[in-house]
């Protein structure tokens, strides 16, 4: 499960000056500044390389120019919301030959009709969109980088609605509806148990709970240690459990800081957790669903994650709402969701397929897994692995080499008499050996 953290930047007005170039000196300065056609821009789907202090914009097809410019000393990061708006503009206005461009450097922009936009102040950020059709039209400015389909519709005199914003509103309404759920049942306990089993694993071992046991009678604590090439063992994680085998405290150690996560229960139901008193999670239930609300507000992000059990495979699946706002009045929302499709276990962002995963029958060896990832519908990566049973206490993990298509040893796993993982030895001596130690209640 991946976290996604996005920063929304404040919106500033673009100063659109409707003054005409009225002197040969001004025109000459512009011509001297533009040294090649690289400084012009027209056409679809590109980011403008700017090599001069002034950019000259030619007349032609109707165009929307998106100004996504950050003040100096502010790191410029890709804005997935803007990219989504651009995709919608291109899809919705093909018949109008609408050109969509994005600029992200401070400069002075002069249009064929004589109007100009002064976005040259390096101390300011500019997040706005400008529509321009031809020399007979004035520039039209839209504050911010949201609702650009609506903006283009008004400018072109048509009635085209944004699917993105409509879906965004519905996602927000659905996310809010989960916050008031409170229906604990025996089905809720089943989901909670699967959720808590995942907590027992450290990075790189998350999926091992599907193959090896994660608990046994009277288990009290789990310690995870890493042994480096120097044979020095370092404690990485410690997990403490109550008499019901439920985690009460998880401590992660790194070189500079200790991260503590506390778990709070009401009876046998987990109701809250927090990291170092900084990130707080509230948990409630609705029969076969477990709802985890994270109000961390990291970069103005709130998450609502709904867990359930997939009937076809009994896997723990989730639907995660990521709300990018300080309230729910006009948020930007995405839903990350697991779905079952035939033999595949798929993950989506809204309706976009991000990855799909196939696993063979649990408890039967060799155990096979196939993972495929996508970006914008394009295959990005395909990984195949298998686990072979060597003895009752020894198992080996292999990954398929992308070039030779042969399986190569990656790790060797050892388990104890309870079938619980005790040691992981990597094939590469550059990686640490992982050891798991257990203690038990009297």
C-alpha positions in Angstrom: 0.0 0.0 0.0 1.4 3.1 -1.0 1.0 6.5 0.3 0.5 9.3 -1.8 1.4 12.9 -0.5 0.6 16.0 -2.7 1.2 19.7 -2.0 -1.3 22.2 -3.1 0.1 25.6 -3.6 -1.7 28.9 -3.0 -3.2 30.7 -5.9 -2.1 34.1 -7.2 -3.6 36.3 -9.8 -1.9 36.7 -13.1 -1.6 40.4 -14.0 -3.0 40.5 -17.5 -2.2 43.8 -19.1 -4.4 44.7 -22.0 -2.0 47.4 -23.2 -0.9 47.4 -26.8 2.7 47.5 -28.0 2.8 51.1 -29.1 6.5 51.7 -29.9 9.1 50.3 -32.2 11.5 50.2 -29.3 9.2 47.7 -27.4 8.7 45.6 -30.5 12.4 45.6 -31.2 13.3 44.5 -27.7 11.0 41.6 -28.1 12.5 40.6 -31.4 16.0 40.8 -30.0 15.1 38.7 -27.0 13.6 35.9 -29.1 16.6 34.2 -30.6 14.8 31.2 -32.1 11.5 29.4 -32.6 12.3 27.6 -29.3 11.1 30.7 -27.5 7.7 30.6 -29.3 5.1 28.1 -28.4 2.0 26.8 -30.1 0.8 23.3 -30.5 -0.4 20.6 -28.2 1.2 18.6 -25.4 4.5 20.1 -24.5 6.2 22.1 -21.8 7.8 25.3 -23.2 11.6 25.5 -23.1 12.3 29.2 -22.3 15.7 30.6 -23.2 14.8 34.3 -23.1 13.2 36.8 -20.7 10.4 37.3 -23.1 8.2 34.8 -24.7 6.2 35.6 -27.9 2.9 33.7 -28.4 1.6 33.4 -32.0 -2.0 33.5 -33.0 -3.7 30.4 -34.4 -5.9 27.7 -32.9 -7.8 28.4 -29.6 -5.4 27.7 -26.8 -5.3 27.4 -23.0 -2.0 28.3 -21.4 -1.6 27.0 -17.9 0.7 29.1 -15.7 2.1 26.8 -13.0 5.0 28.9 -11.8 6.6 28.7 -8.3 8.4 31.5 -6.4 12.2 31.3 -6.2 13.5 28.9 -3.5 10.3 26.8 -3.8 10.7 23.3 -5.2 8.6 22.7 -8.2 6.9 19.3 -8.2 4.6 17.6 -10.6 1.0 18.4 -9.9 -1.2 15.3 -10.6 -4.3 17.5 -10.3 -3.1 19.8 -13.1 -2.2 16.7 -15.2 -5.7 15.4 -14.7 -7.2 18.7 -15.8 -5.0 18.7 -18.9 -6.1 15.2 -19.8 -9.8 16.2 -19.6 -9.2 19.3 -21.7 -7.6 17.3 -24.5 -10.3 14.6 -24.4 -13.3 17.0 -24.2 -12.3 19.6 -26.8 -10.7 17.7 -29.7 -13.1 19.0 -32.2 -12.2 22.6 -31.4 -8.5 21.9 -32.0 -7.8 23.4 -28.6 -4.1 23.6 -27.8 -3.1 23.0 -24.2 0.3 24.2 -23.0 1.9 24.6 -19.6 4.6 27.0 -18.6 6.5 27.0 -15.3 9.2 29.6 -15.5 9.0 33.3 -14.6 8.9 35.4 -17.8 7.2 38.1 -19.8 4.6 36.7 -22.2 3.5 38.8 -25.2 0.7 37.8 -27.5 0.2 38.6 -31.2 -2.8 40.9 -30.4 -0.5 43.1 -28.3 -1.6 42.0 -24.8 1.0 40.8 -22.4 1.2 38.9 -19.1 3.8 39.9 -16.7 4.7 36.7 -14.7 8.3 37.8 -14.2 8.4 38.5 -10.5 10.6 35.7 -9.1 9.2 36.3 -5.6 5.7 35.3 -6.7 4.0 32.1 -7.6 1.4 32.0 -10.4 -1.2 29.3 -10.7 -3.8 30.4 -13.3 -5.0 29.6 -16.8 -5.3 31.9 -19.8 -7.6 31.3 -22.8 -6.9 33.0 -26.1 -8.4 32.4 -29.5 -7.0 34.8 -32.0 -6.0 38.5 -32.5 -9.7 39.6 -32.4 -10.1 38.2 -28.9 -9.1 39.5 -25.5 -7.3 37.2 -23.1 -9.5 35.5 -20.5 -8.0 34.5 -17.2 -9.1 31.8 -14.8 -7.8 31.9 -11.2 -6.3 28.6 -10.0 -5.8 25.3 -11.8 -9.2 23.7 -11.0 -12.4 23.5 -13.1 -10.5 24.1 -16.4 -13.1 22.2 -18.4 -15.8 24.6 -17.2 -13.6 27.5 -18.0 -12.9 26.3 -21.6 -16.6 25.6 -22.1 -17.6 29.2 -21.3 -14.8 30.6 -23.5 -15.8 28.4 -26.4 -19.5 28.9 -25.9 -20.4 25.2 -25.3 -21.8 23.2 -22.5 -19.3 20.5 -21.6 -19.0 19.3 -18.0 -16.0 18.0 -16.2 -16.1 14.3 -15.5 -13.2 14.7 -13.2 -14.9 17.3 -11.0 -18.2 15.3 -11.0 -16.4 12.2 -9.9 -14.4 14.3 -7.4 -17.6 15.5 -5.7 -19.1 12.0 -5.5 -15.8 10.6 -4.1 -16.0 13.3 -1.4 -19.6 12.5 -0.5 -18.8 8.8 -0.3 -15.7 9.5 1.9 -17.8 11.6 4.3 -20.5 8.9 4.6 -18.0 6.4 6.1 -17.1 8.7 9.0 -20.5 8.2 10.7 -20.5 4.4 10.4 -20.5 2.5 13.7 -21.8 -1.1 13.5 -19.5 -3.7 15.2 -20.3 -7.3 14.4 -18.5 -10.7 14.3 -17.7 -10.0 10.6 -15.9 -6.8 11.8 -13.7 -9.0 14.1 -12.7 -11.1 11.1 -11.6 -8.1 9.1 -9.7 -6.7 12.1 -7.8 -9.9 12.7 -6.6 -9.9 9.1 -5.6 -6.2 9.4 -3.7 -6.8 12.6 -1.8 -9.8 11.1 -0.3 -7.4 8.5 1.1 -5.2 11.3 3.4 -8.0 12.4 5.6 -7.6 9.4 8.4 -5.2 8.6 9.3 -3.7 5.2 10.1 -6.4 2.7 8.1 -9.1 4.5 4.6 -7.7 4.3 3.2 -10.5 2.1 4.8 -13.3 4.1 1.7 -13.5 6.2 0.0 -15.2 3.3 2.5 -18.0 3.3 3.8 -18.3 6.9 1.9 -18.1 10.2 1.9 -14.7 12.0 0.8 -15.8 15.4 0.6 -18.7 17.9 -0.7 -19.3 21.3 0.5 -17.0 24.1 2.7 -14.9 21.8 3.8 -11.8 23.7 6.4 -10.0 21.6 8.3 -10.0 18.3 11.7 -8.5 17.8 13.2 -8.0 14.3 16.9 -7.6 14.0 19.2 -7.0 11.0 22.7 -8.4 10.8 25.1 -6.5 8.5 28.2 -7.7 6.8 30.2 -6.7 9.9 28.1 -9.3 11.8 26.7 -6.5 14.0 23.0 -7.0 14.8 20.7 -4.0 15.0 17.2 -4.0 16.4 14.9 -2.6 13.8 11.4 -3.3 15.1 9.8 -4.5 18.3 6.1 -5.4 18.6 4.3 -6.0 21.8 1.0 -8.0 22.0 -1.8 -8.4 24.5 -3.4 -11.7 25.7 -5.6 -11.7 22.6 -2.5 -11.7 20.3 -3.3 -8.1 19.3 -0.5 -5.5 19.0 -0.4 -2.8 21.6 2.9 -1.1 20.8 5.1 -1.1 17.7 8.5 0.5 17.9 10.6 1.1 14.7 14.2 2.1 15.1 16.5 3.9 12.6 19.8 5.7 12.9 18.4 9.0 14.1 14.9 8.4 15.6 12.6 6.0 17.4 9.0 5.7 16.0 6.4 4.5 18.4 2.9 3.5 17.4 0.4 2.8 20.2 -2.8 0.8 19.7 -6.0 1.5 21.7 -8.8 -1.0 22.2 -12.4 -1.0 23.4 -13.0 -4.6 24.4 -11.5 -6.6 21.5 -12.0 -3.9 18.9 -9.2 -1.6 17.9 -10.5 2.0 18.0 -7.4 4.3 17.7 -3.7 4.3 17.0 -1.0 7.0 16.9 2.6 7.5 15.9 4.7 9.5 18.4 1.5 11.4 19.3 1.8 13.1 15.9 -0.3 11.1 13.5 -3.7 10.0 14.9 -5.9 7.3 13.4 -9.5 6.7 14.4 -11.0 3.3 13.6 -14.7 2.4 13.4 -16.7 -0.5 11.8 -19.6 -1.2 9.6 -20.3 -5.0 9.7 -17.9 -6.4 7.1 -15.9 -3.2 6.7 -13.2 -1.6 8.9 -12.8 2.2 8.5 -9.4 3.8 9.4 -9.5 7.7 9.4 -6.1 9.4 9.3 -6.4 13.1 10.3 -2.7 13.7 10.1 -3.2 16.6 7.6 0.3 16.1 6.2 0.5 18.5 3.3 -3.3 19.0 3.8 -4.0 15.3 3.1 -6.5 13.3 5.0 -7.1 9.6 4.3 -10.0 7.4 4.9 -9.2 3.7 4.2 -12.0 1.1 4.2 -10.8 -2.5 4.6 -12.8 -5.7 3.9 -12.2 -9.3 3.0 -12.3 -10.3 -0.7 -14.7 -13.3 -0.9 -13.0 -14.9 -3.9 -9.6 -15.2 -2.3 -10.1 -14.2 1.4 -7.5 -11.5 0.8 -7.6 -8.3 2.8 -8.5 -5.5 0.4 -9.0 -1.8 0.8 -10.6 1.3 -0.7 -8.6 4.4 0.2 -9.9 8.0 -0.2 -7.2 10.7 -0.3 -8.7 14.1 0.4 -6.5 17.0 -0.5 -8.0 19.9 1.4 -8.5 21.2 4.9 -12.2 20.6 4.7 -14.7 18.7 2.6 -16.4 21.7 0.9 -14.4 21.6 -2.3 -11.7 18.9 -1.9 -9.7 17.1 -4.5 -10.3 13.4 -3.9 -8.9 10.2 -5.3 -10.0 6.6 -4.6 -7.4 3.9 -4.6 -9.2 0.5 -4.7 -8.5 -3.2 -4.8 -10.7 -5.3 -7.1 -11.0 -9.0 -8.1 -11.0 -9.7 -11.8 -10.8 -13.4 -12.7 -7.5 -14.8 -11.4 -6.1 -11.3 -10.8 -6.1 -9.0 -7.8 -6.1 -5.5 -9.3 -5.5 -2.0 -7.8 -7.0 1.2 -9.3 -6.8 4.9 -8.9 -10.4 5.8 -9.7 -10.9 4.0 -13.0 -7.2 3.8 -13.9 -5.5 0.4 -13.5 -2.3 0.8 -11.6 -1.3 -2.8 -11.0 -2.5 -6.4 -11.0 -1.3 -9.3 -9.0 -1.7 -13.1 -9.4 -0.9 -15.7 -6.7 -1.3 -19.4 -6.8 -3.1 -21.4 -4.1 -1.8 -20.8 -0.6 -0.1 -23.6 1.2 0.8 -25.4 -2.1 4.4 -25.3 -3.3 5.9 -24.1 -5.5 4.0 -20.9 -4.7 3.8 -18.5 -7.7 3.3 -14.8 -7.8 3.1 -12.4 -10.8 3.0 -8.6 -10.4 2.3 -6.2 -13.3 2.3 -2.3 -13.0 0.9 0.3 -15.4 1.1 4.0 -16.0 -1.5 5.8 -18.2 -2.5 2.4 -19.5 1.1 1.5 -20.5 2.8 -1.6 -19.1 5.7 -0.4 -16.9 6.9 -3.5 -15.1 6.2 -7.2 -14.9 7.8 -9.3 -12.1 7.4 -13.1 -11.6 8.5 -14.9 -8.5 8.1 -18.4 -6.9 8.7 -19.9 -3.4 9.9 -23.5 -3.3 9.6 -25.7 -0.2 13.0 -27.3 0.5 12.2 -28.9 3.9 9.5 -28.4 6.6 11.5 -25.5 8.0 13.3 -24.1 4.9 11.8 -22.2 1.8 13.5 -20.4 -1.1 12.3 -17.3 -3.0 13.2 -16.9 -6.7 12.6 -14.0 -9.1 12.5 -14.3 -12.8 15.4 -12.5 -14.6 13.9 -10.0 -17.0 16.4 -10.8 -19.8 17.1 -14.5 -19.5 13.6 -15.4 -18.2 15.3 -17.8 -15.7 14.5 -17.9 -12.0 17.3 -16.7 -9.7 17.6 -17.1 -6.0 16.7 -14.0 -4.0 16.2 -15.2 -0.4 16.0 -18.2 1.9 13.4 -18.4 4.6 13.5 -20.4 7.8 10.6 -21.1 10.1 10.2 -22.7 13.6 8.0 -25.6 14.7 5.0 -23.2 14.8 5.6 -22.4 11.1 6.5 -18.8 12.1 9.3 -17.1 10.3 12.6 -17.0 12.2 15.3 -16.0 9.7 15.7 -14.5 6.2 19.0 -14.9 4.4 19.4 -12.9 1.2 21.3 -14.3 -1.8 23.3 -11.1 -2.0 25.8 -10.5 0.7 25.2 -6.8 0.3 21.8 -7.2 2.0 21.3 -7.7 5.7 20.2 -11.0 7.3 16.8 -10.6 9.1 16.2 -12.5 12.3 12.9 -12.7 14.2 12.8 -13.4 17.9 9.6 -14.3 19.9 8.6 -14.2 23.6 5.5 -15.7 25.1 3.0 -15.0 27.9 3.2 -17.3 30.9 
